[in-house]
């Protein structure tokens, strides 16, 4: 029994490390290939590290694909949409978890049902609404439809259920309004939740391809995934440029996760207590 208690944690760590290495192999190969020439990428057998260090792929995406403009568009869409989503989700979660209005149970159940609705089902109605709002070929046409997420609201509801009602009752006795309770008590206690929603929302917007594809027509408004799709030519595929583009595209979400990872783990744990 003592042997099992000592052996199991070691085995678990070994398995986790092996899985991490397996998942990191594609990322490492993409980073390595981004510094290869196209000829070396097509060569057989494939090489792990570049024989000749080359930045042709990076030069191509910066000089020919207007990468900085694409990066700005994606940062704008992801940041603005994330801020709106986080605020809407936290406020909706607070209202549905702590509110006492009629119909709260029905709305909460609808939120749970909407989590299981595929995005493809709502794609046509969303497009019609965007068209009627005259937001086609506009970055706001990507931001507004995705501002509300049932998943974010559902996570917020579960998190809010873990906050003691004593905080709000004490504030009400002192004469605080609902907005003061939310802004001065609930929101500061929801920083881990905000970190979770920020990472989920930012990563989703950053990697979204379908919605920008049906909304954006002008190359000046391309987001990261649309720009990545244009790196593939009709007759020639520049794999070093595609790899370079991919490496740069995963950097911002990765940096965001590294910044908020502690709050992210706290938020995930707290949000899962009431499932």
N, C-alpha and C positions, 0 to 999 in steps of 0.2 A: 504493500500500500504506500509506504514512504517512497519507494522507488518510482511508483506511478506519479505521485505528486511532484517529484522533481523532474521526471522525464517529460510529462505532458506540456508544461510551459516552454521547455526547450524545443520540443517538436512543433508546437504552435508557432513559435518565432521563426523556426527554419522554414515552415510552410509559407508564412507571410512574406518572408524575404524572397523566397523562390518565386512566388506569385508577383511580387513587386518587380523583380528582374524581368519576368516574362512580359509584363505589361509595359515595361520601359524600353524593351527592345525596338518596337516600331518607332518610338520617339527618338531614340538614339540613332537609328538608321536614317531617319529623316534629317536629323541635324548633320550627320556625317555626309549624307548625299547632297545636302545643300551647298557643300564646299567642294563638290566634285564637278568635273566637266561632264557634258552630256555623253561624250564618247566613253568615258570611264563608267558611267551609270549603265550604259548599254552593253558593256564588255562582259564576257563570261570566262571564268567564274566571277561572281560579284565580289567586290572588295568591301571590307568592313570600314576601313579608314581610307580617306582619299590619298592616292599616290602623289597627286599634284594638287596642292592647295589652290582653289580657285573661288573667286567671288563673282563669277559671271552671272549666276542666278540672282544674286542680290542686286547687282548693277542693272539687270534687265527689269526687275519689278519696280525699281525706283525711277528708272529713266523712261521706260516704255509703258508701264501700267498705272502711272499716277498713284502710286501706293500711298503717299502721304495724304492725299485727298480722300482716298478710301478709308484710311485709318481714322481721319477726323470724322467722317460720316458715321462710322461704326461706333466710335467713342461717344459721339453726341447721342445717337439713338440709344445705345446701351445704358449710358449714364442717366439720361432724362427718364427713360422708361423704367429703369430700376428705382429711381427716387420715387416716382409716382406709384409704382407697384408696391413698394415697401410701405409707404404711408397708407394707401388704400387697404392693404391686407391687414396691417396692424389695427387700424381703426375699425375695420369690419369685424376682425376677430374679437376685439374688445367689446363691441356692441353685441355680438352674438353669444359671447361667453358670459358676460356680466350684465347685460341688459335685462330688463323686465317687461319689455313690450310684447304685445300680442302678435302671434305668428312667428316668434323667434325659432321655435322648434321646426316649423315648416321650412323656413329659410335655411336653417342649419342642415336639414336633410337634403335640400336642393343642392347645397354646396358639396356635400358628399357625393351626390349623384353626378354632378358636373365634373368631378375629378376623373370619372371613368369615360367621359365623352371624348372621342378622338378629335384631334384638331382638324383632320380631313373632313369631318362631318360639317363643321362650321365654316369651312373655307369659302364656299360660294356665298352664303349670307354675309360674311365679313367683307368680301369683295364688293358686293352690291352696296353695303352701307358706306364703304370707303368711297365708292364712285359717287353716291348721292351726296356725300359730304364734300365732294370736289377735292379729295386728298390723294388722287392718283398722281404718281410721279412726284411725291412729296414725302420728306422724311417723317413728317407728322402722321402720315398714313401708315407708317410702320409702328410708331410709338403708341398712338391712341388705342387701336384695337387690342393691343396686348397689355394694356395698363392694368386690367383686372385679371387675376388668375385664381381659379377655384382652389388650386393646390396651395397657393400662398395663404389664402383665407382659411383653409382647413387647418394648415399648420399653426396659424395664429390662434385659432379657436382652441386647439389643444394646449398651446402654451399658456394662454390666458387663464385656462381652468386651473393651472398650477399656482397662480398668484392669489394670495390670501385676500378674502373680502374685507378683512380687518383694516387694511390700508385705506380702502375707499370709504368705509364706514367712519373711520376717524377723521378723514378729510371732510366728509359731509357734515359731521358734527361741528367742525371748525368753520363751516360756511363756504367751503370750496364748491365751485361750479363743476359741471361734468368736464368741460374743457380744461380747467385747472387740474382736475384729478388725472386726466389723461396725459396732459403735457408735463406735469411736474412729478407724477408718481408712476403711472403705468408705462409711459414711454421710456423713462430711464431704466426701469426694471426689464425692459424688453430689448436691451442692446444685443444679447445673444440671439434672440429671434430675428432682429434686424440684420445681423450678420449672416444668418442662414438664408434669409430671403434675398439679401444683396447678392450673395454668391450664386444662388439658384437663378435669380432673375438676370443678372449680368451675363452669366454663362449662356443662358438660353438665348438672349438677344444677340449676343456676340456670335453665336453659331447658327443663328436662324437663316435659313435659305429660302423656304417656301414663300413666306409672307413678302420679303423684299422682291422675290422673283415676280410676283403677280402685281406688285404696286409700283415698282421702280422701272422706268424705261431709259432714263438718261444715264450715261456712263459717269457723269459728274456726281451722281447721287448713289453710286454703287456702294454697298456695304462689303464687309470682308469676304463673305462667302460668294457673293456675286463676282467680286474681283478675282477670287481664286478660280472660279469657273472660266474666266476669260483667259487665263494663262495657258489653257489647252488650245493649240492652234488646230486648223482644219486638216493640215497635212503633216505637221510636225509637233510633237509633244516635247516641250522643254522641261524635262523632269527636274533638273537642278533649280529652275525657277519655281516650279510647283513646290518642291521641298523647301526652298527658302521662304516662300510665301506661307507655307504651312507652319514653319518654325516661328515666324514672326506673329502669326495669327493666334498661336496658343500661349504666347508670352503674357499678355495682359490678364486673362483669367487665372493663369497660374500664379502670377504675382498677387492678385487679389485674394486668392485662397491662402497663400502663405501669410498674408497680413492678418486675415481674419480667422485663421484656422482654430485658435483656441476658443474664440467666441462661437465659432461654427459648431464645434463639438459640444459645447455647453448648451447651445440652442437646440441641437438635434436631440440631445438627451432629455432636456426639459420638455420639449414638444412631444416626446414619445411616451411620457409618463401616463397620459390620460387616454391613449388610444384604445 
